[in-house]
Amino acid sequence: MPLKDIVDVQITREDTPISRIGFGTPLVLGLHKVFNERVQTYTDLDSMITAGFIDTDPEYLAAEKFFSQSPRVEQVDIGRRTIDGTKVEVTTAIDDTDYWTKINGIIFQINSGAGATPISIASALVIAINGGTEPVTAIDNTDGTYNLNANVAGTAYSLFVDTNQTIQAYTPTDSITDDIVAVRAENDDWYLITETRHDVTEVVELAGYIETTEKLFFTTSDNLDIIDKTEIADTTSLPVLIKAANYDRTIVCYHEPSSTIPPIIEGGPTEFEAAFAGVGLPKDPGSITWAFKTLNGITASSLNKNQIRNALAKNCNVYVEVAGVDITRDGKVGSGEYIDIMRGIDWLTQRIRENVFSAFINADKIPYTNGGIRIIDSHLRATLTEGVAAKFLLDFSTHAPKLADIDPNDKAQRILKNVTFKATPTDAIHKVEIRGEVSIF
């Protein structure tokens, strides 16, 4: 049972410039067949190589940027989307050479013999695979390629091939919402998500889903409309769509693709969003703004003032050089709220749940009396005080009802309502205006 079913916390924004959010571990949702689980956790890049990722995989490149920031995240979760069908191409034909395809850890190997061609090699591998017992059927396309299809839709299988073969681009079987729901069912101990495909339709779908959670979604686009068109003229780019939806939990960035990553549909490089997200995650909520940060391993975009203005007007974050220093701007979510405010409120919400819940589990009974109500209020105040110490909150006040003012029906059901608080978050300075006068008289 989720903790929020027992301690229901809802925080609303009383001041338009402010909003909510939280902490921790990133998830990279990718298209791969390295493992059969829906998610695995890695604490360094070497363990990803050992697992079967290669250093050009977008999942690896994203993790590399997460781990490259200082301070860095402690771990990165890698999620897996559902892929039933795969196409493999024999790219190089060499006589008397062993070729192999490994499915679920089982190696199917053939020798190419004399007069080898991609067609003959692919055909031999298909026969070997279909002679095995793995839950996959191989289909010879008679052109040097072969397909691998799960015998039962949705059945996962890991896949690796030798260096003379290439696995062509994966295509997801299920919707991105179905995939992330499946990942969360297996492991929900992550806070922030990036994904490697960057299909605009899927990104918008995922943004809608994340809006129903207490998590953040960082994504990137290199669509030139973002920087070259004004907000009025641009009706189709990703940040415009996210801003129009008034999403609080999706962060859109503009950045050019890196030459090291494979082509992707919308062009948003996973490396940039991982670095941008990763620069703030290790810091305490409320203690950092995502603006004015220099990202390790990322090259700044060469944008003029109008292009920067166009992007920022759409609440799209950019990475540019200012006075010789590469910095992020402006640290906002799609709705225009600042990332640090969203993150801080998520953190505060969870801490209130945990601390108030601790009152229940550390007492034989909290009586429904004025004294018992004060116990709840004291745990709430302790959490808000922690928020002040973490420099997320500037000040706060709480209110708890008196026993005499409580509805008898609520008391009979053992529900305490109308416990409230007001708090002021610690804002950040993002722009300074200084006016002066110099006079000799």
C-alpha positions in Angstrom: 0.0 0.0 0.0 1.5 3.4 -0.9 2.3 5.6 2.1 0.2 8.4 0.7 -2.9 6.2 1.3 -2.3 6.7 5.0 -0.7 10.2 5.1 -2.4 12.2 2.4 -0.3 15.3 1.6 -1.3 17.9 -1.0 0.7 21.1 -1.5 -0.7 23.9 -3.6 1.0 26.9 -4.9 -0.1 30.1 -3.3 2.2 32.3 -5.4 2.3 31.9 -9.2 6.1 31.9 -9.5 6.4 28.8 -7.3 5.7 25.1 -7.6 6.8 21.6 -6.4 9.4 18.6 -6.4 12.2 16.2 -5.1 15.5 14.1 -5.2 17.7 11.0 -6.2 18.3 8.3 -8.7 17.9 8.7 -12.5 16.3 6.2 -14.9 17.3 5.9 -18.5 14.6 4.1 -20.5 16.1 2.6 -23.6 15.6 0.2 -26.5 18.0 -2.7 -26.0 18.2 -6.4 -25.4 21.0 -6.5 -22.9 18.9 -8.1 -20.1 15.5 -9.6 -19.6 14.5 -7.7 -16.5 12.7 -4.4 -16.9 15.4 -2.4 -15.1 18.9 -2.9 -13.7 21.0 -0.6 -11.5 24.6 0.4 -12.3 27.1 2.2 -10.1 29.8 2.7 -12.8 30.4 2.3 -16.5 32.5 -0.8 -16.2 29.6 -2.8 -14.8 27.5 -1.7 -17.9 30.2 -3.0 -20.2 30.3 -6.2 -18.3 26.5 -6.5 -18.6 26.8 -6.2 -22.4 26.3 -2.6 -23.3 28.9 -1.0 -25.7 30.3 2.5 -25.4 28.3 3.8 -28.3 24.9 2.7 -26.9 22.7 5.7 -26.0 22.0 4.1 -22.6 25.8 4.0 -21.9 26.3 7.5 -23.2 23.6 8.8 -20.9 25.0 7.0 -17.9 28.5 8.4 -18.8 27.2 11.9 -18.6 25.3 11.3 -15.3 28.5 9.9 -13.8 30.7 12.7 -15.3 29.2 15.6 -13.3 30.7 16.7 -10.0 29.4 15.7 -7.6 27.9 12.7 -9.4 24.9 10.5 -8.8 25.6 7.3 -6.9 23.8 5.0 -9.4 21.9 5.0 -12.7 18.9 2.7 -13.4 18.6 1.5 -17.0 15.1 0.5 -18.1 14.2 -1.7 -21.0 11.3 -1.3 -23.4 9.4 -4.2 -24.9 10.8 -5.4 -28.2 9.4 -8.6 -29.7 11.0 -8.4 -33.1 14.6 -7.8 -34.1 16.5 -7.7 -37.4 20.1 -8.7 -37.7 22.4 -8.1 -40.7 25.6 -10.0 -41.6 27.7 -7.0 -42.5 31.0 -8.8 -43.2 31.5 -12.2 -44.9 34.8 -13.9 -44.2 35.7 -17.5 -45.2 36.3 -20.2 -42.5 35.2 -17.9 -39.7 33.0 -18.6 -36.7 29.8 -16.5 -36.5 27.6 -16.5 -33.5 24.3 -15.2 -32.1 23.7 -15.4 -28.4 20.1 -15.5 -27.2 19.4 -15.7 -23.5 23.0 -16.6 -22.9 22.9 -19.5 -25.3 25.4 -19.3 -28.2 24.4 -20.5 -31.6 27.6 -20.7 -33.7 28.4 -21.7 -37.2 31.5 -21.7 -39.4 31.2 -19.8 -42.6 33.3 -22.3 -44.6 34.6 -21.5 -48.1 32.9 -19.0 -50.5 31.1 -17.3 -47.6 28.5 -14.6 -48.4 26.2 -12.7 -46.0 23.3 -14.7 -47.4 24.9 -18.1 -46.7 26.0 -17.0 -43.2 22.6 -15.6 -42.3 20.9 -18.8 -43.6 23.2 -21.0 -41.5 22.6 -19.0 -38.4 18.8 -19.2 -38.9 19.0 -23.0 -39.1 21.1 -23.2 -35.9 18.8 -20.9 -34.0 15.7 -22.7 -35.0 17.3 -26.0 -34.0 17.6 -24.7 -30.4 15.0 -24.4 -27.7 15.1 -20.6 -27.0 11.6 -19.0 -27.2 12.5 -17.2 -30.4 11.9 -18.0 -34.1 14.5 -16.9 -36.7 13.3 -16.0 -40.2 15.8 -15.9 -43.1 15.2 -12.8 -45.3 17.5 -14.3 -48.0 19.4 -11.0 -48.4 22.0 -11.4 -45.7 19.6 -10.4 -42.9 17.4 -12.4 -40.6 14.6 -11.6 -38.2 14.2 -12.8 -34.6 10.7 -12.9 -33.2 9.5 -13.9 -29.7 7.4 -17.0 -29.9 5.0 -15.4 -27.4 4.4 -11.7 -27.6 5.9 -9.8 -24.7 8.4 -12.6 -23.8 11.8 -11.0 -23.2 15.0 -12.4 -24.7 18.5 -11.0 -24.5 20.5 -10.8 -27.7 24.2 -10.4 -28.6 26.0 -11.0 -31.9 29.6 -11.2 -33.1 31.4 -8.2 -34.5 30.7 -9.2 -38.1 27.0 -8.8 -37.6 24.9 -5.7 -36.7 21.6 -5.5 -34.9 19.5 -3.0 -36.7 17.5 -0.3 -35.0 15.0 -1.7 -32.4 11.3 -0.8 -32.7 9.2 -0.8 -29.5 6.3 -3.3 -29.3 4.3 -1.5 -26.6 3.4 2.1 -25.9 5.9 4.1 -23.9 3.3 4.4 -21.1 2.9 0.6 -20.9 6.7 0.3 -20.8 7.2 2.7 -18.0 4.3 1.2 -16.0 6.0 -2.2 -16.3 9.4 -0.7 -15.2 7.8 0.9 -12.2 6.1 -2.4 -11.2 9.5 -4.0 -11.0 11.5 -1.0 -9.6 10.1 2.3 -8.6 13.0 3.5 -6.5 14.1 6.2 -9.0 13.1 9.8 -9.3 14.0 11.2 -12.6 13.6 9.8 -16.1 15.2 10.3 -19.5 14.6 8.1 -22.6 16.7 7.4 -25.6 14.2 7.4 -28.6 13.0 10.9 -28.5 10.0 10.4 -30.8 7.9 13.5 -30.3 4.6 11.7 -30.0 6.1 9.3 -27.4 7.7 12.2 -25.5 4.4 14.0 -25.2 2.7 10.8 -24.1 5.3 10.1 -21.5 5.1 13.7 -20.3 1.4 13.3 -19.8 2.0 10.2 -17.7 4.8 11.6 -15.6 2.5 14.5 -14.8 0.4 12.1 -12.8 3.4 11.0 -10.7 5.8 12.6 -8.3 8.8 12.3 -10.7 10.6 14.5 -13.2 11.2 13.9 -17.0 14.1 15.5 -18.8 14.1 15.5 -22.6 15.9 17.2 -25.4 15.2 18.3 -29.0 17.3 19.9 -31.7 14.3 21.1 -33.8 15.5 24.4 -35.3 12.0 25.9 -34.9 12.7 26.1 -31.2 15.4 28.7 -31.7 14.6 30.2 -35.1 10.8 30.9 -34.6 9.1 33.1 -32.1 6.7 31.6 -29.7 3.8 32.9 -31.8 5.1 31.5 -35.1 6.1 28.1 -33.6 3.1 25.8 -33.1 4.6 22.3 -33.4 8.0 22.1 -31.6 8.3 20.0 -28.5 8.7 22.8 -25.9 5.6 24.6 -27.4 3.5 21.4 -27.0 4.8 20.9 -23.4 4.2 24.5 -22.4 0.7 24.5 -23.9 -0.1 21.5 -21.8 1.2 23.4 -18.7 3.2 20.4 -17.6 5.0 20.9 -14.3 7.1 17.7 -14.4 8.7 17.8 -17.9 11.9 19.7 -18.6 12.6 20.4 -22.3 16.1 21.4 -23.5 17.5 22.5 -26.8 20.8 21.1 -27.9 22.5 20.0 -31.1 23.1 16.2 -31.4 26.5 14.8 -30.7 28.4 13.1 -33.5 29.0 10.1 -31.2 25.4 9.0 -30.9 23.2 7.1 -33.3 20.6 9.0 -35.3 17.3 9.4 -33.4 13.9 10.5 -34.5 13.6 14.0 -33.1 17.3 14.5 -32.7 17.4 15.2 -29.0 20.7 14.0 -27.7 20.3 11.8 -24.6 23.8 12.9 -23.5 22.8 16.5 -22.9 19.7 15.9 -20.9 21.6 13.4 -18.8 24.3 15.9 -18.0 21.7 18.7 -17.3 19.7 16.4 -15.0 22.8 15.0 -13.4 24.3 18.3 -12.4 21.5 18.9 -9.8 20.5 15.5 -8.6 23.3 14.9 -6.1 22.6 18.2 -4.4 20.0 18.6 -1.6 16.6 19.7 -2.8 16.2 23.5 -2.5 20.0 24.1 -2.3 20.6 24.4 -6.0 19.1 26.1 -9.1 19.5 24.4 -12.5 20.4 27.8 -14.1 24.1 28.9 -14.5 25.5 25.4 -14.3 28.5 24.2 -16.3 28.1 20.7 -17.6 31.1 18.3 -17.8 31.5 16.8 -21.3 29.0 19.0 -23.1 29.7 21.6 -25.7 27.7 24.8 -25.5 25.3 25.7 -28.3 26.3 28.7 -30.6 23.1 30.7 -30.4 22.6 34.4 -30.9 20.4 36.6 -28.6 17.3 36.2 -30.7 17.6 32.4 -30.7 18.2 32.3 -27.0 15.2 34.6 -26.4 13.0 32.3 -28.7 13.9 29.2 -26.7 13.5 30.7 -23.3 10.1 32.2 -24.2 8.9 28.6 -24.7 10.3 27.5 -21.3 13.0 25.6 -23.2 16.4 25.3 -21.4 19.6 26.0 -23.4 23.3 25.7 -22.8 25.3 28.7 -24.0 28.4 30.7 -23.5 28.2 33.9 -21.5 31.3 35.9 -20.8 33.5 33.0 -21.7 31.7 30.5 -19.4 29.3 27.8 -20.6 26.1 27.9 -18.5 22.6 26.5 -18.5 19.6 28.7 -18.8 17.0 29.1 -17.3 16.3 26.0 -15.2 12.5 25.8 -15.9 9.9 23.1 -16.4 7.4 23.2 -19.2 4.8 25.3 -17.3 7.4 27.9 -16.5 8.0 26.9 -12.8 11.6 26.5 -11.7 13.0 22.9 -11.5 14.4 23.5 -8.0 10.9 24.5 -6.6 9.3 21.4 -8.1 12.0 19.2 -6.7 11.9 20.8 -3.3 8.1 20.3 -2.9 8.4 16.6 -4.0 11.1 16.1 -1.3 9.0 18.0 1.3 5.9 15.9 0.5 7.7 12.6 0.9 9.4 13.7 4.1 6.1 14.8 5.6 4.6 11.4 4.8 7.6 9.6 6.3 7.8 11.7 9.5 4.1 11.7 10.2 3.9 7.9 9.5 6.8 7.4 12.0 4.4 8.9 14.7 2.1 6.0 14.1 4.6 3.2 14.1 6.6 4.5 17.1 3.6 4.8 19.4 1.3 2.1 20.8 -1.6 4.5 20.0 -2.0 8.2 19.2 -5.1 9.2 21.0 -7.8 11.2 19.3 -7.3 14.1 21.8 -5.8 17.5 21.7 -2.6 16.0 22.9 -2.7 13.4 20.0 -3.4 16.1 17.5 -0.4 18.0 18.8 1.8 15.0 18.2 0.8 15.0 14.5 1.4 18.8 14.3 4.8 18.4 16.0 5.9 15.9 13.4 4.7 18.2 10.6 6.6 21.1 12.1 9.7 19.0 12.5 9.7 18.3 8.8 9.1 21.9 7.9 12.0 22.8 10.1 14.1 20.3 8.2 13.0 22.1 5.0 14.3 25.4 6.5 17.6 23.8 7.4 18.0 22.4 3.9 17.5 26.0 2.6 14.4 25.0 0.6 12.0 26.9 2.9 12.4 30.4 4.2 9.7 30.2 6.9 6.4 28.4 7.7 3.4 28.2 9.9 1.0 25.3 10.8 -2.5 24.9 11.9 -4.1 21.9 13.6 -7.8 21.8 14.6 -9.0 21.6 18.2 -10.8 18.5 19.3 -14.0 20.4 19.9 -14.1 21.6 16.3 -13.8 18.1 14.7 -16.7 16.5 12.9 -17.9 13.5 15.0 -18.1 11.4 11.8 -14.4 12.0 11.1 -13.6 11.2 14.7 -15.6 8.0 14.5 -13.7 7.0 11.4 -10.4 8.0 13.0 -9.6 10.5 10.3 -7.9 13.8 11.3 -8.6 16.5 8.7 -7.8 20.2 8.3 -4.2 19.9 9.4 -2.6 22.7 7.3 0.6 24.6 6.8 1.8 27.6 4.8 5.5 27.9 3.8 7.6 30.2 1.8 10.2 28.6 -0.4 13.7 30.2 -0.6 13.8 31.7 -4.1 17.0 32.3 -6.2 18.4 35.3 -8.0 18.6 34.7 -11.7 19.0 38.3 -12.9 20.3 41.5 -11.4 19.5 45.1 -12.4 21.9 47.7 -11.1 21.5 51.4 -11.7 24.0 54.0 -10.7 25.1 57.5 -11.3 28.6 59.0 -11.4 28.9 62.7 -10.9 31.8 65.1 -10.3 29.5 67.5 -8.4 
